């Protein structure tokens, strides 16, 4: 795992922690956090597909 992907995992983990306390954020901030989380999850998914030849986790 590269440094870039580990940073993305940390960002998603931090966003999940923030979403666990929705009373601390406005509705607009929550919407933005959810959008950013979806973006980073998609980036992780695409990275994993590229590492596995594009066919999923069973191909090596």
Protein Blocks (a to p, Z undefined) as FASTA:
>chain_A
ZZklmmmmmmmmmmmmmmmmmmlpcfklmmmmmmmmmmmmmmmmmmmmmmnnonajkbZZ
